[in-house]
Amino acid sequence: MFQEPEVPPATHPPSPGRVYVLRIWHEPGDLPTGSAWRASIKEGTLGDRRYFASVDDCIDHLYGELIRR
């Protein structure tokens, strides 16, 4: 039987975190534009969803959000 390892009590409360929902999908395209990977991100369950033309744009946005707070 599997038993969870004991975790020692925390000496200080954990810092608050954030939850993001990241969605990545592939859109096939016609030549010459070709296909592209798209992305969207939403903070928590109530946040606005933002759409990005590329995964790189999404990661840049997420990085900016994390260093700003």
Backbone as a printed PyTorch tensor [residue, N CA C, xyz], in Angstrom:
tensor([[[  0.8320,  -1.1640,   0.0000],
         [  0.0000,   0.0000,   0.0000],
         [  0.8910,   1.2460,   0.0000]],

        [[  0.5140,   2.2440,  -0.8300],
         [  1.2750,   3.4900,  -0.9330],
         [  0.9140,   4.4230,   0.2110]],

        [[  1.9380,   5.0100,   0.8310],
         [  1.6950,   5.9410,   1.9120],
         [  2.4040,   7.2540,   1.5870]],

        [[  1.6610,   8.3580,   1.6930],
         [  2.2350,   9.6780,   1.4410],
         [  3.3490,   9.9520,   2.4440]],

        [[  4.4700,  10.5090,   2.0070],
         [  5.5220,  10.8550,   2.9510],
         [  5.0670,  12.0030,   3.8440]],

        [[  5.5540,  11.9960,   5.0670],
         [  5.2050,  13.0760,   5.9890],
         [  5.9400,  14.3380,   5.5920]],

        [[  5.2040,  15.4360,   5.6210],
         [  5.7840,  16.7320,   5.2870],
         [  5.9030,  17.5210,   6.5790]],

        [[  7.0980,  18.0170,   6.8850],
         [  7.2360,  18.7860,   8.1250],
         [  6.4120,  20.0650,   8.0510]],

        [[  5.9210,  20.5430,   9.1940],
         [  5.1250,  21.7640,   9.1670],
         [  5.9620,  22.9550,   8.6810]],

        [[  5.3120,  23.8470,   7.9530],
         [  6.0020,  25.0160,   7.4200],
         [  6.3220,  25.9860,   8.5430]],

        [[  7.4950,  26.5860,   8.4680],
         [  7.8760,  27.5600,   9.4860],
         [  7.2970,  28.9330,   9.1760]],

        [[  6.8840,  29.1240,   7.9330],
         [  6.2350,  30.3800,   7.5440],
         [  5.1940,  30.0570,   6.4810]],

        [[  4.1520,  30.8720,   6.3820],
         [  3.1110,  30.5700,   5.3930],
         [  3.6630,  30.7170,   3.9730]],

        [[  3.1870,  29.8930,   3.0600],
         [  3.6630,  29.9920,   1.6830],
         [  3.2180,  31.3110,   1.0620]],

        [[  4.0190,  31.8050,   0.1270],
         [  3.6450,  33.0370,  -0.5560],
         [  2.4580,  32.7540,  -1.4780]],

        [[  1.6010,  33.7570,  -1.6740],
         [  0.4410,  33.5250,  -2.5350],
         [  0.8980,  33.2670,  -3.9660]],

        [[  0.2210,  32.3900,  -4.6210],
         [  0.5590,  32.0580,  -5.9960],
         [ -0.5490,  32.4890,  -6.9310]],

        [[ -0.3560,  32.2080,  -8.1800],
         [ -1.3630,  32.5080,  -9.1970],
         [ -1.5730,  31.2870, -10.0590]],

        [[ -2.7750,  31.1440, -10.5530],
         [ -3.1230,  30.0340, -11.4260],
         [ -3.4350,  30.5980, -12.8060]],

        [[ -2.8060,  30.0270, -13.8130],
         [ -3.0710,  30.4220, -15.1930],
         [ -3.5430,  29.2040, -15.9620]],

        [[ -4.4570,  29.4350, -16.8790],
         [ -4.8690,  28.3860, -17.8130],
         [ -4.2570,  28.7580, -19.1540]],

        [[ -3.3640,  27.9070, -19.6300],
         [ -2.6680,  28.1260, -20.8950],
         [ -3.2150,  27.1420, -21.9090]],

        [[ -3.6130,  27.6610, -23.0690],
         [ -4.1240,  26.8020, -24.1330],
         [ -3.2720,  27.0500, -25.3690]],

        [[ -2.7760,  25.9790, -25.9710],
         [ -1.9540,  26.0680, -27.1770],
         [ -2.5500,  25.1370, -28.2160]],

        [[ -2.6940,  25.6350, -29.4530],
         [ -3.2560,  24.8130, -30.5150],
         [ -2.5660,  25.1310, -31.8270]],

        [[ -2.6910,  24.2030, -32.7570],
         [ -2.0720,  24.3310, -34.0740],
         [ -3.1430,  24.6790, -35.0890]],

        [[ -2.8910,  25.7400, -35.8710],
         [ -3.8010,  26.1170, -36.9450],
         [ -3.1170,  25.8470, -38.2740]],

        [[ -3.6400,  24.8850, -39.0300],
         [ -3.0570,  24.6580, -40.3570],
         [ -3.3700,  25.8540, -41.2460]],

        [[ -2.4940,  26.1630, -42.1510],
         [ -2.7040,  27.3180, -43.0200],
         [ -2.4400,  26.9780, -44.4690]],

        [[ -2.8200,  27.8990, -45.3320],
         [ -2.5720,  27.7650, -46.7640],
         [ -1.2340,  28.4120, -47.1000]],

        [[ -0.6130,  27.8960, -48.1330],
         [  0.6250,  28.5240, -48.5860],
         [  0.2880,  29.9050, -49.1170]],

        [[  1.0930,  30.9170, -49.0030],
         [  2.4450,  30.9610, -48.4630],
         [  2.5010,  31.2060, -46.9600]],

        [[  1.3790,  31.4460, -46.2970],
         [  1.4340,  31.7660, -44.8700],
         [  1.8340,  30.5700, -44.0270]],

        [[  1.5210,  29.3790, -44.4590],
         [  1.8690,  28.1860, -43.7020],
         [  1.0270,  28.0340, -42.4530]],

        [[  1.3890,  27.0970, -41.6130],
         [  0.6400,  26.8470, -40.3900],
         [  1.2610,  27.6190, -39.2350]],

        [[  0.5300,  27.6900, -38.1290],
         [  1.0360,  28.4430, -36.9790],
         [  0.5210,  27.8320, -35.6900]],

        [[  1.3100,  27.9850, -34.6540],
         [  0.8920,  27.6240, -33.3130],
         [  0.3190,  28.8780, -32.6590]],

        [[ -0.8500,  28.7760, -32.0860],
         [ -1.5200,  29.8910, -31.4200],
         [ -1.5980,  29.5910, -29.9340]],

        [[ -1.8970,  30.6150, -29.1410],
         [ -1.9710,  30.4270, -27.6880],
         [ -2.9880,  31.3900, -27.0880]],

        [[ -3.5270,  30.9890, -25.9570],
         [ -4.3390,  31.8930, -25.1460],
         [ -4.0010,  31.6190, -23.6890]],

        [[ -4.2390,  32.6340, -22.8660],
         [ -3.9570,  32.5020, -21.4470],
         [ -5.0530,  33.2080, -20.6730]],

        [[ -5.3850,  32.6280, -19.5410],
         [ -6.4250,  33.1810, -18.6780],
         [ -5.9340,  33.0450, -17.2450]],

        [[ -6.0380,  34.1290, -16.4690],
         [ -5.6180,  34.0580, -15.0680],
         [ -6.8050,  33.6280, -14.2310]],

        [[ -6.6240,  32.5210, -13.5190],
         [ -7.6900,  31.9980, -12.6640],
         [ -8.9120,  31.5930, -13.4600]],

        [[-10.0410,  31.4970, -12.7600],
         [-11.2740,  31.1080, -13.4380],
         [-12.1010,  32.3040, -13.8580]],

        [[-11.7920,  33.4860, -13.2990],
         [-12.5940,  34.6630, -13.5910],
         [-11.8790,  35.6910, -14.4630]],

        [[-10.6190,  35.4740, -14.7460],
         [ -9.8520,  36.4410, -15.5280],
         [-10.2550,  36.4640, -16.9880]],

        [[ -9.8900,  37.5450, -17.6480],
         [-10.1410,  37.6590, -19.0860],
         [ -9.1690,  36.7670, -19.8430]],

        [[ -9.6410,  36.1960, -20.9320],
         [ -8.7820,  35.3680, -21.7760],
         [ -8.1120,  36.2780, -22.8000]],

        [[ -6.8070,  36.1120, -22.9600],
         [ -6.0540,  36.8620, -23.9620],
         [ -5.5550,  35.8920, -25.0170]],

        [[ -5.6250,  36.3010, -26.2670],
         [ -5.2070,  35.4570, -27.3800],
         [ -3.9180,  36.0030, -27.9830]],

        [[ -3.0620,  35.0770, -28.4540],
         [ -1.7750,  35.4520, -29.0050],
         [ -1.5620,  34.7670, -30.3470]],

        [[ -0.9190,  35.4900, -31.2620],
         [ -0.6580,  34.9620, -32.5950],
         [  0.4470,  33.9140, -32.5930]],

        [[  1.2340,  33.8770, -31.5150],
         [  2.2920,  32.8730, -31.4250],
         [  2.5090,  32.4940, -29.9640]],

        [[  3.0970,  31.3490, -29.7610],
         [  3.4280,  30.8980, -28.4050],
         [  4.4800,  31.8320, -27.8040]],

        [[  5.4160,  32.3000, -28.6210],
         [  6.4400,  33.2290, -28.1150],
         [  5.8050,  34.5020, -27.5620]],

        [[  4.8120,  35.0530, -28.2590],
         [  4.1250,  36.2500, -27.7680],
         [  3.4510,  35.9810, -26.4270]],

        [[  2.8690,  34.8090, -26.2830],
         [  2.2020,  34.4370, -25.0330],
         [  3.2140,  34.3260, -23.8920]],

        [[  4.3410,  33.6930, -24.1450],
         [  5.3700,  33.5350, -23.1210],
         [  5.9360,  34.9010, -22.7270]],

        [[  6.1350,  35.7840, -23.6980],
         [  6.6110,  37.1350, -23.3890],
         [  5.6240,  37.8590, -22.4750]],

        [[  4.3460,  37.7380, -22.7700],
         [  3.3160,  38.3700, -21.9410],
         [  3.3350,  37.7890, -20.5270]],

        [[  3.3850,  36.4830, -20.4240],
         [  3.3840,  35.8250, -19.1190],
         [  4.6190,  36.2280, -18.3060]],

        [[  5.7630,  36.2860, -18.9350],
         [  6.9860,  36.7030, -18.2520],
         [  6.8430,  38.1270, -17.7310]],

        [[  6.2990,  39.0120, -18.5550],
         [  6.0760,  40.3880, -18.1310],
         [  5.1330,  40.4760, -16.9340]],

        [[  4.0880,  39.6550, -16.9090],
         [  3.1510,  39.6280, -15.7960],
         [  3.8390,  39.1610, -14.5100]],

        [[  4.6960,  38.1850, -14.6280],
         [  5.3300,  37.6090, -13.4450],
         [  6.3690,  38.5450, -12.8310]],

        [[  7.1160,  39.2790, -13.6420],
         [  8.1260,  40.1510, -13.0680],
         [  7.5180,  41.4720, -12.5900]],

        [[  6.3330,  41.8070, -13.0940],
         [  5.6870,  43.0560, -12.7020],
         [  5.0650,  42.9750, -11.3160]],

        [[  4.6890,  41.7940, -10.8660],
         [  3.9810,  41.6460,  -9.5810],
         [  4.8990,  41.2390,  -8.4710]]])
